[in-house]
Amino acid sequence: MLKNNNYKKALIILITVVIFYGIILLLSDLNKISQILTSVKIELYFLIFPLSFLTLLIQGWRYHLTLAKLDIVLTFKESFLIYLSGLSMTLTPGGAGSIIKSHILKKKTGRSFSNTTPIIIYEKWLELVAIITIIGILLFWSNLLESQIIFGIGVFISIFVFIIFKKNIGLQFLNSIFLKFKFLKRFNIEIHEFKTATKQLTTWKSFLELLGITYLSKIIPMISVYLVFSIFDLNLNIFSSSQIYFTSLIAGILSFIPGGIVITEGSFLGLTVKNGISFSTATVLVLLVRFMTFWFPTILGFIAIKKLSKNL
């Protein structure tokens, strides 16, 4: 389903990640990191993983309901596997490769890309709105300058995206983006069909229902990240750990770098150190949180896409 050159690009990105992680580990002093890992109950970390899977189930449920709003009837298992398959493409710029879900839906249901692409854009917009809102609320507890900046940019982009994709000029802009990436060129958008699907998804009832589920899917990671912090007996409450996590996450997303790699980790590391945590401990925290919240879902995505490929 994916061409060899896409695998090569993914491999290059993975190599870059390994090099970057290796550099921050060396800068952190491997001996200190070893001491940190032996001084904490690392087995507690793996007990947190079911929460990460619960997050994916909630997001898969939202995807299932979104499909239903476009009269695409699939079992929850089918919807969930298709949703997971999109996570395998988070290593593409801005997660644009998530459009592979539309490719799978076309194979399974015959629905055109113009009909199902709005789902991907709407999902990403809901995610952005939910996280930005949470960051805004968390500013009442911890007024970080970085979070203020991310909040301001996020609000602007959220409004911009909502307006532009309700207009024809936005769809023309989307088509122009598709033409710039070889793997997206075949996903040309038919404006009328796209707008019809968008109208179905953006009714107030659908918006409130899907946004509510999105908020729920963000509360679980807040708990997960806080539990990772608590393993190290750090003097940070759930509001501070959540603000660090979400601010770093949005910084990575807005960078348009595949998976927010380096930017997310660098932001997370910097904000953690700014909160009085040693560089070595912060490094371990960043790696543990990113594996749980990013690499674990990405790995599951590759497993899902391999399973789906056999049945298409």
SERO-4910 file (N, C-alpha, C, O; in steps of 0.05 Angstrom, whole numbers):
BEGIN
 pado doro    nc1    nc2    nc3   cac1   cac2   cac3    cc1    cc2    cc3    oc1    oc2    oc3
  Met    A     17    -24      0      0      0      0     17     25      0     10     45    -13
  Leu    A     39     24     14     58     46     14     81     39     -5     91     17     -5
  Lys    A     90     59    -20    112     54    -39    138     53    -24    141     62     -1
  Asn    A    158     41    -38    184     37    -26    197     64    -18    211     65      3
  Asn    A    193     85    -34    205    111    -28    194    122     -2    208    137     12
  Asn    A    168    116      4    157    126     29    169    111     53    174    123     74
  Tyr    A    175     85     49    188     70     70    217     81     75    226     83     97
  Lys    A    230     89     52    257    100     55    256    127     70    274    132     86
  Lys    A    236    143     64    233    169     78    228    164    108    240    178    125
  Ala    A    211    144    114    206    138    142    231    128    156    236    134    179
  Leu    A    247    112    141    272    102    152    291    125    158    305    124    179
  Ile    A    293    144    140    310    168    144    302    183    169    318    191    185
  Ile    A    275    186    173    264    200    196    271    185    222    279    197    242
  Leu    A    268    158    221    274    142    244    304    144    252    311    145    275
  Ile    A    321    144    231    350    146    236    356    173    249    372    175    268
  Thr    A    343    194    239    346    221    250    338    222    280    351    234    296
  Val    A    315    208    285    305    207    313    325    193    331    331    203    353
  Val    A    335    170    322    354    155    338    379    172    344    389    172    366
  Ile    A    389    187    323    412    204    327    406    226    348    422    232    365
  Phe    A    382    238    345    375    260    363    372    250    392    383    262    410
  Tyr    A    359    227    395    356    215    422    384    208    433    389    211    457
  Gly    A    401    198    416    428    191    425    443    215    434    458    214    454
  Ile    A    440    237    420    454    262    428    445    272    456    461    279    473
  Ile    A    418    273    460    408    283    486    415    264    509    418    272    531
  Leu    A    417    238    502    425    219    523    454    223    531    461    222    554
  Leu    A    471    229    511    500    234    516    503    260    532    519    261    550
  Leu    A    488    280    524    489    306    538    479    304    567    487    319    584
  Ser    A    462    284    571    450    281    598    468    265    617    463    264    641
  Asp    A    488    252    606    506    235    622    493    208    627    475    206    644
  Leu    A    502    188    612    490    161    613    492    149    641    474    134    649
  Asn    A    513    156    656    515    145    684    493    156    702    481    141    718
  Lys    A    487    182    699    466    194    715    439    182    707    422    177    725
  Ile    A    435    178    681    409    166    672    406    138    683    384    130    692
  Ser    A    428    123    683    427     96    694    420     96    724    404     79    733
  Gln    A    431    115    738    425    118    767    396    125    771    383    115    790
  Ile    A    385    143    754    357    151    756    339    127    751    319    123    766
  Leu    A    345    112    731    328     89    724    328     67    746    308     54    750
  Thr    A    351     64    759    353     43    780    341     53    806    334     37    824
  Ser    A    337     79    809    326     90    834    296     92    834    284     97    855
  Val    A    283     88    811    254     90    809    242     62    803    256     45    793
  Lys    A    217     60    809    203     35    802    193     36    773    170     43    768
  Ile    A    211     29    755    204     32    726    181     14    718    168     19    698
  Glu    A    177     -8    734    155    -26    727    128    -11    728    109    -19    715
  Leu    A    126     10    744    101     25    746     95     39    720     72     44    713
  Tyr    A    116     46    705    113     59    679     96     41    660     79     51    646
  Phe    A    102     16    660     88     -2    641     59     -7    650     42    -15    634
  Leu    A     54     -2    676     26     -5    685      8     18    675    -16     17    676
  Ile    A     21     40    665      6     63    655     -3     59    626    -21     72    617
  Phe    A     10     40    612      4     36    584    -25     30    578    -35     39    557
  Pro    A    -40     16    594    -69     12    588    -84     38    585   -104     39    570
  Leu    A    -75     59    598    -88     85    595    -83     96    566   -100    109    555
  Ser    A    -59     91    556    -53     99    528    -71     85    508    -81     96    489
  Phe    A    -75     59    513    -93     44    496   -122     53    498   -137     53    479
  Leu    A   -130     60    523   -157     71    527   -161     97    512   -182    101    500
  Thr    A   -140    113    511   -142    138    495   -147    131    465   -164    144    453
  Leu    A   -133    111    455   -136    103    427   -164     92    422   -176     97    401
  Leu    A   -175     78    441   -202     67    439   -223     90    437   -242     89    422
  Ile    A   -219    110    454   -237    133    454   -235    148    427   -256    156    416
  Gln    A   -211    152    417   -208    165    392   -219    148    369   -230    159    350
  Gly    A   -216    122    371   -227    104    351   -258    105    352   -271    103    331
  Trp    A   -269    108    375   -298    111    378   -308    136    365   -328    136    351
  Arg    A   -293    158    369   -300    183    355   -299    180    325   -317    190    311
  Tyr    A   -279    166    315   -276    162    286   -300    145    276   -311    150    255
  His    A   -308    125    292   -330    108    285   -356    124    283   -371    121    264
  Leu    A   -360    142    302   -384    159    302   -384    179    279   -404    185    267
  Thr    A   -360    189    273   -357    208    251   -364    195    224   -377    207    207
  Leu    A   -355    170    220   -361    155    196   -392    152    194   -403    155    172
  Ala    A   -404    146    216   -433    141    217   -448    166    208   -470    165    196
  Lys    A   -437    190    215   -451    215    207   -450    220    177   -466    236    167
  Leu    A   -432    206    164   -431    207    134   -444    182    122   -440    176     99
  Asp    A   -459    167    139   -473    143    131   -454    121    121   -461    106    103
  Ile    A   -430    121    133   -411     99    127   -413     79    150   -404     85    172
  Val    A   -425     56    144   -431     37    165   -409     15    166   -407     -1    147
  Leu    A   -394     15    187   -373     -6    192   -376    -16    220   -388     -2    237
  Thr    A   -364    -39    226   -364    -48    254   -343    -31    269   -326    -19    256
  Phe    A   -345    -31    295   -326    -15    310   -298    -25    306   -279    -10    304
  Lys    A   -294    -52    303   -268    -63    299   -256    -53    273   -233    -46    272
  Glu    A   -273    -52    252   -263    -42    226   -255    -13    228   -234     -4    218
  Ser    A   -272      3    240   -267     32    243   -242     36    259   -225     53    253
  Phe    A   -239     21    281   -216     24    298   -189     17    284   -170     32    287
  Leu    A   -189     -4    268   -165    -12    254   -158     10    233   -135     16    229
  Ile    A   -178     21    220   -173     42    200   -162     67    214   -144     79    204
  Tyr    A   -174     73    237   -164     96    252   -134     92    260   -117    109    257
  Leu    A   -128     68    271   -101     62    278    -82     63    255    -59     72    257
  Ser    A    -91     54    231    -74     55    208    -64     83    201    -42     87    192
  Gly    A    -81    103    207    -73    130    202    -51    139    220    -36    157    212
  Leu    A    -49    127    244    -28    134    262      0    126    253     20    136    261
  Ser    A      0    106    234     26     97    223     38    119    206     62    118    200
  Met    A     22    139    198     31    160    180     36    186    194     37    207    181
  Thr    A     38    185    220     44    210    235     72    220    230     79    242    238
  Leu    A     88    203    217    116    211    210    117    227    184    139    232    173
  Thr    A     93    234    173     92    251    149     88    280    158     77    284    180
  Pro    A     96    300    142     93    328    150     64    335    158     46    332    141
  Gly    A     60    345    182     34    352    191     15    329    193     -9    333    197
  Gly    A     26    304    192      8    281    193     -8    278    168    -29    264    168
  Ala    A      0    291    145    -15    291    120    -20    263    110    -40    257     96
  Gly    A     -1    244    116     -4    217    107    -28    203    119    -35    180    111
  Ser    A    -41    216    139    -66    204    150    -87    200    130   -107    185    135
  Ile    A    -84    212    107   -104    209     85   -105    181     75   -122    173     60
  Ile    A    -86    164     85    -87    136     78   -112    123     87   -121    103     77
  Lys    A   -125    135    108   -150    125    118   -172    128     97   -189    111     94
  Ser    A   -171    150     81   -190    154     60   -185    133     37   -204    124     25
  His    A   -159    127     33   -153    106     13   -164     79     21   -175     65      4
  Ile    A   -162     72     46   -173     47     56   -203     47     54   -215     27     47
  Leu    A   -216     69     62   -245     71     60   -255     68     32   -276     57     27
  Lys    A   -240     79     13   -248     77    -15   -247     48    -24   -264     38    -39
  Lys    A   -226     34    -15   -224      5    -22   -246    -11     -9   -257    -30    -22
  Lys    A   -254     -4     16   -274    -20     30   -303    -12     23   -320    -30     22
  Thr    A   -308     14     19   -335     23     16   -341     36    -11   -364     40    -18
  Gly    A   -320     43    -26   -324     56    -51   -328     86    -49   -331    100    -69
  Arg    A   -327     97    -24   -330    126    -20   -306    140    -31   -283    132    -28
  Ser    A   -311    163    -44   -289    178    -57   -273    193    -35   -281    196    -12
  Phe    A   -249    202    -44   -232    217    -26   -245    244    -18   -243    253      5
  Ser    A   -260    256    -37   -274    281    -31   -294    278     -9   -300    297      6
  Asn    A   -306    254     -7   -326    249     13   -315    244     41   -328    250     61
  Thr    A   -291    231     42   -280    223     68   -257    240     78   -250    239    102
  Thr    A   -244    255     60   -222    273     69   -231    293     91   -215    299    109
  Pro    A   -256    304     89   -264    322    111   -262    310    139   -258    325    158
  Ile    A   -265    284    141   -263    271    167   -235    276    179   -232    282    203
  Ile    A   -214    273    163   -187    276    172   -182    304    181   -170    309    202
  Ile    A   -190    323    165   -186    352    171   -202    359    197   -192    373    214
  Tyr    A   -227    349    198   -244    355    221   -233    343    247   -233    356    268
  Glu    A   -222    319    245   -210    306    269   -186    322    279   -184    327    303
  Lys    A   -169    331    260   -146    346    268   -154    373    280   -141    383    299
  Trp    A   -175    385    269   -184    411    279   -196    407    307   -191    424    324
  Leu    A   -211    386    311   -222    381    338   -200    377    359   -202    387    381
  Glu    A   -179    362    350   -156    357    368   -143    384    376   -137    388    399
  Leu    A   -140    401    356   -127    427    361   -144    444    379   -134    456    398
  Val    A   -170    445    374   -188    461    390   -188    451    419   -187    467    438
  Ala    A   -189    425    423   -190    413    450   -165    420    465   -166    428    488
  Ile    A   -142    415    453   -116    420    467   -112    449    473   -103    456    494
  Ile    A   -118    466    453   -115    495    457   -133    505    480   -124    521    496
  Thr    A   -157    495    481   -175    503    503   -164    494    530   -165    509    549
  Ile    A   -154    470    531   -142    459    556   -118    476    565   -115    483    588
  Ile    A   -101    483    545    -78    500    551    -87    527    562    -76    537    582
  Gly    A   -108    538    550   -119    564    560   -129    562    588   -125    580    604
  Ile    A   -143    540    595   -152    536    623   -129    532    642   -130    543    664
  Leu    A   -109    517    633    -86    512    651    -69    537    656    -54    538    676
  Leu    A    -72    558    639    -57    583    644    -66    596    670    -51    612    681
  Phe    A    -89    589    681    -98    600    706    -81    589    729    -79    601    750
  Trp    A    -70    565    725    -53    552    746    -23    558    742     -9    562    761
  Ser    A    -15    557    717     14    561    711     16    579    686     12    569    664
  Asn    A     23    604    691     22    623    669     49    624    654     62    645    654
  Leu    A     56    602    640     81    601    626     79    618    600     59    618    587
  Leu    A    100    633    595    101    650    571     98    633    546     84    641    527
  Glu    A    112    610    545    111    593    522     83    583    516     74    582    493
  Ser    A     68    577    538     41    568    535     23    591    525      4    586    509
  Gln    A     28    615    534     13    638    525     16    642    495     -3    647    480
  Ile    A     41    640    486     47    643    457     33    621    441     20    627    420
  Ile    A     36    596    450     24    573    436     -7    576    436    -20    570    416
  Phe    A    -18    586    458    -47    590    460    -56    610    439    -76    606    425
  Gly    A    -42    633    438    -50    654    419    -48    644    390    -67    649    375
  Ile    A    -27    631    383    -23    621    356    -45    600    350    -56    599    328
  Gly    A    -49    582    369    -69    561    366    -97    570    362   -112    560    345
  Val    A   -105    591    376   -132    603    373   -135    614    345   -155    609    332
  Phe    A   -114    628    336   -115    640    309   -118    618    288   -135    620    270
  Ile    A   -101    598    290   -102    576    270   -128    561    271   -139    553    250
  Ser    A   -139    556    294   -164    542    297   -187    557    282   -202    545    268
  Ile    A   -188    583    286   -209    599    273   -204    600    243   -222    598    227
  Phe    A   -178    603    235   -171    605    207   -179    579    192   -191    580    171
  Val    A   -172    556    204   -178    530    191   -208    526    188   -217    517    167
  Phe    A   -223    533    209   -252    529    208   -264    546    186   -282    536    171
  Ile    A   -255    571    183   -267    588    163   -258    581    135   -275    579    116
  Ile    A   -233    576    131   -222    572    104   -233    547     91   -236    546     66
  Phe    A   -238    526    106   -247    501     94   -278    500     91   -289    480     83
  Lys    A   -291    522     99   -319    525     93   -323    540     67   -345    543     57
  Lys    A   -300    550     56   -301    566     32   -287    552      9   -269    535     14
  Asn    A   -294    558    -16   -281    545    -39   -251    550    -40   -236    533    -48
  Ile    A   -243    574    -32   -215    581    -33   -198    562    -15   -175    556    -22
  Gly    A   -210    553      7   -196    535     25   -192    508     12   -171    496     15
  Leu    A   -212    499     -4   -209    473    -17   -189    474    -40   -174    455    -45
  Gln    A   -188    497    -53   -168    501    -74   -140    501    -62   -121    490    -74
  Phe    A   -138    513    -39   -112    513    -24   -104    485    -16    -81    477    -18
  Leu    A   -124    469     -8   -119    441      0   -109    425    -24    -90    409    -22
  Asn    A   -122    429    -47   -114    415    -71    -85    422    -79    -70    406    -88
  Ser    A    -78    448    -75    -51    457    -82    -30    443    -65     -8    438    -73
  Ile    A    -38    438    -39    -20    424    -21    -16    395    -30      7    385    -30
  Phe    A    -38    382    -37    -36    355    -46    -18    352    -70     -3    332    -73
  Leu    A    -18    372    -88     -2    371   -112     28    373   -106     45    366   -123
  Lys    A     35    383    -83     63    387    -76     76    361    -65    101    359    -64
  Phe    A     60    342    -57     71    317    -46     63    294    -65     40    290    -72
  Lys    A     84    279    -74     79    257    -93     58    237    -83     41    228    -99
  Phe    A     59    230    -58     41    209    -48     12    220    -44     -6    205    -38
  Leu    A      9    247    -47    -18    259    -43    -30    268    -70    -54    276    -70
  Lys    A    -15    267    -92    -24    278   -117    -50    265   -127    -66    279   -140
  Arg    A    -54    239   -122    -78    226   -132   -103    233   -115   -125    225   -123
  Phe    A    -99    247    -93   -122    253    -76   -133    281    -82   -133    299    -65
  Asn    A   -142    285   -107   -153    311   -115   -182    313   -104   -197    294   -104
  Ile    A   -189    337    -95   -214    342    -81   -235    354   -100   -230    373   -114
  Glu    A   -259    341   -101   -282    353   -115   -297    370    -96   -308    361    -76
  Ile    A   -298    396   -102   -307    416    -82   -336    411    -72   -341    412    -48
  His    A   -355    406    -90   -383    402    -82   -386    379    -63   -400    381    -42
  Glu    A   -373    357    -69   -376    333    -52   -362    337    -25   -373    329     -4
  Phe    A   -340    351    -25   -326    357     -1   -343    375     17   -345    370     41
  Lys    A   -355    396      6   -372    414     21   -396    401     33   -405    407     55
  Thr    A   -408    382     18   -431    367     27   -424    351     52   -439    351     72
  Ala    A   -401    337     51   -393    321     74   -386    339     98   -392    333    121
  Thr    A   -373    362     92   -366    381    113   -390    391    128   -391    394    152
  Lys    A   -411    397    112   -436    407    124   -449    387    143   -460    394    163
  Gln    A   -447    361    135   -458    340    152   -443    338    179   -455    332    200
  Leu    A   -417    343    178   -400    340    202   -401    364    220   -396    361    244
  Thr    A   -407    387    209   -404    412    225   -431    423    236   -432    446    242
  Thr    A   -451    406    237   -475    415    251   -469    418    280   -450    406    290
  Trp    A   -484    435    294   -479    440    323   -480    414    339   -464    410    357
  Lys    A   -499    397    332   -502    372    347   -477    354    344   -467    344    364
  Ser    A   -468    351    319   -445    335    314   -420    347    326   -403    333    338
  Phe    A   -417    374    324   -394    388    334   -391    384    364   -370    376    374
  Leu    A   -413    388    379   -412    386    408   -407    357    417   -393    352    436
  Glu    A   -419    338    403   -416    310    410   -387    301    405   -375    289    423
  Leu    A   -376    307    382   -349    298    375   -328    314    391   -307    303    398
  Leu    A   -333    339    397   -314    355    413   -314    344    441   -292    343    454
  Gly    A   -337    337    452   -338    326    479   -322    300    481   -308    296    501
  Ile    A   -323    283    461   -308    258    461   -278    265    459   -261    252    471
  Thr    A   -271    285    443   -243    294    440   -232    303    467   -209    297    473
  Tyr    A   -248    319    482   -239    328    508   -233    304    526   -214    303    541
  Leu    A   -251    284    525   -248    260    541   -221    246    534   -207    236    551
  Ser    A   -215    245    508   -191    232    499   -166    247    507   -144    236    506
  Lys    A   -169    273    515   -146    288    525   -142    287    555   -120    291    565
  Ile    A   -164    281    569   -162    279    598   -145    254    606   -130    255    625
  Ile    A   -148    233    591   -133    208    596   -103    213    594    -88    205    613
  Pro    A    -93    225    573    -64    231    571    -54    249    594    -32    247    603
  Met    A    -72    268    602    -64    285    625    -57    268    649    -38    273    663
  Ile    A    -74    248    654    -70    230    677    -45    213    672    -29    209    690
  Ser    A    -42    203    648    -19    186    641      7    200    645     26    189    658
  Val    A      9    224    634     34    240    636     40    247    665     63    245    674
  Tyr    A     19    254    680     23    261    708     34    236    724     51    239    741
  Leu    A     23    213    717     32    188    731     61    182    725     76    172    742
  Val    A     70    188    700     98    184    693    115    203    709    136    195    720
  Phe    A    107    228    712    121    248    728    122    238    758    143    241    771
  Ser    A    100    227    767     98    219    795    117    196    802    124    192    825
  Ile    A    124    180    782    143    158    786    170    168    797    183    155    812
  Phe    A    176    193    789    202    205    797    200    222    822    218    236    829
  Asp    A    176    221    835    171    237    859    178    266    855    191    279    872
  Leu    A    169    278    833    174    306    827    152    323    839    128    315    841
  Asn    A    159    347    847    140    365    859    125    381    838    126    406    838
  Leu    A    110    367    821     94    380    800     66    368    801     62    344    803
  Asn    A     46    386    801     18    376    801      9    370    772     24    374    753
  Ile    A    -15    359    770    -25    350    744    -28    373    725    -27    370    700
  Phe    A    -33    397    735    -37    421    718    -11    429    705    -10    435    681
  Ser    A     11    429    720     37    436    709     47    415    689     57    422    668
  Ser    A     45    389    696     54    368    678     38    368    652     49    363    631
  Ser    A     12    373    654     -5    374    631      1    398    613      1    396    588
  Gln    A      7    421    625     14    444    610     40    440    595     43    448    571
  Ile    A     60    428    608     85    423    595     81    404    571     91    409    549
  Tyr    A     65    383    575     60    363    554     45    375    531     54    373    508
  Phe    A     23    389    536      6    399    514     20    422    499     17    424    475
  Thr    A     34    439    514     48    461    500     69    450    482     72    460    459
  Ser    A     84    430    491    105    418    474     92    404    450    103    405    428
  Leu    A     69    391    454     56    376    433     47    395    411     51    389    387
  Ile    A     34    417    419     25    436    399     48    450    384     46    455    360
  Ala    A     69    455    399     93    467    386    103    448    364    111    458    343
  Gly    A    103    422    369    112    403    349     93    402    326    102    400    303
  Ile    A     67    403    331     47    401    310     49    426    292     48    423    267
  Leu    A     52    449    304     53    474    288     79    477    273     80    493    254
  Ser    A     99    461    280    124    462    265    122    449    238    139    454    220
  Phe    A    101    433    235     96    418    210    119    398    204    121    388    181
  Ile    A    135    392    224    156    372    221    142    345    226    126    342    244
  Pro    A    149    324    211    137    297    215    137    289    244    158    286    257
  Gly    A    113    285    255    110    276    282    118    297    303    118    291    327
  Gly    A    124    321    294    134    341    313    161    334    325    169    345    346
  Ile    A    174    314    312    199    304    323    220    326    327    222    344    310
  Val    A    235    324    348    256    343    356    243    368    369    251    375    391
  Ile    A    224    380    355    211    404    366    196    397    392    198    411    412
  Thr    A    179    376    390    164    368    414    182    360    436    179    368    459
  Glu    A    202    343    430    221    334    450    237    357    462    241    359    487
  Gly    A    246    375    444    262    398    454    246    416    471    255    426    492
  Ser    A    220    421    464    203    438    480    197    426    507    198    439    527
  Phe    A    191    400    506    185    385    531    209    386    549    206    391    573
  Leu    A    233    382    538    257    382    554    262    409    566    268    412    590
  Gly    A    259    430    550    264    457    559    245    466    581    253    478    601
  Leu    A    219    460    577    199    468    597    201    452    623    196    463    645
  Thr    A    210    427    621    214    410    645    237    421    661    235    423    686
  Val    A    259    427    648    282    439    661    275    466    674    284    472    696
  Lys    A    259    481    659    250    508    669    235    505    695    234    524    711
  Asn    A    222    482    699    207    478    724    224    466    746    213    455    765
  Gly    A    250    468    743    268    460    765    276    431    765    288    422    785
  Ile    A    271    416    744    279    388    742    306    386    728    311    399    709
  Ser    A    323    368    739    350    366    727    348    356    698    329    343    690
  Phe    A    369    363    683    370    356    654    368    326    650    354    317    632
  Ser    A    383    311    666    383    282    663    355    270    669    346    253    653
  Thr    A    342    279    690    315    269    697    296    277    675    278    262    667
  Ala    A    298    302    666    281    312    645    283    296    619    264    290    605
  Thr    A    308    288    613    313    272    589    298    245    591    285    236    571
  Val    A    300    232    614    287    206    617    256    210    615    243    194    603
  Leu    A    246    231    627    218    237    626    208    241    598    188    230    590
  Val    A    223    256    582    216    262    554    214    236    539    195    231    524
  Leu    A    234    219    541    235    194    526    213    175    534    201    162    517
  Leu    A    207    173    560    186    156    570    158    165    561    141    149    552
  Val    A    154    191    563    127    203    555    123    200    525    102    193    516
  Arg    A    144    207    509    141    206    480    137    177    470    123    173    451
  Phe    A    150    158    483    146    130    475    117    122    480    105    109    463
  Met    A    107    129    503     80    121    511     59    135    494     39    123    487
  Thr    A     63    161    488     42    177    475     45    179    445     26    186    431
  Phe    A     69    174    435     73    177    406     83    151    392     70    142    373
  Trp    A    105    140    402    116    117    388     99     91    392     96     76    373
  Phe    A     87     88    415     70     64    420     46     65    401     41     44    388
  Pro    A     31     87    398      9     88    379     18     85    350      5     72    334
  Thr    A     42     96    344     53     93    316     59     64    310     53     55    288
  Ile    A     70     50    329     76     21    325     50      6    320     48    -11    303
  Leu    A     30     12    337      4     -1    333     -8      5    306    -21    -12    294
  Gly    A     -3     30    296    -13     38    270     -1     20    248    -15     12    229
  Phe    A     25     15    250     38     -2    230     27    -31    231     24    -44    210
  Ile    A     21    -40    255     10    -67    258    -18    -68    245    -26    -87    231
  Ala    A    -34    -46    250    -61    -45    239    -61    -44    208    -77    -57    195
  Ile    A    -43    -27    197    -42    -24    168    -33    -50    154    -41    -57    132
  Lys    A    -16    -65    168     -7    -91    157    -30   -110    157    -33   -126    138
  Lys    A    -46   -110    178    -69   -128    180    -90   -120    159   -102   -138    146
  Leu    A    -95    -95    155   -115    -86    136   -106    -91    107   -123    -97     90
  Ser    A    -80    -89    102    -69    -94     75    -76   -122     65    -79   -126     41
  Lys    A    -77   -141     83    -82   -168     76   -111   -172     66   -117   -191     51
  Asn    A   -129   -154     75   -158   -157     69   -168   -138     48   -192   -138     42
  Leu    A   -150   -122     36   -158   -103     15   -151   -113    -13   -157   -100    -33
***
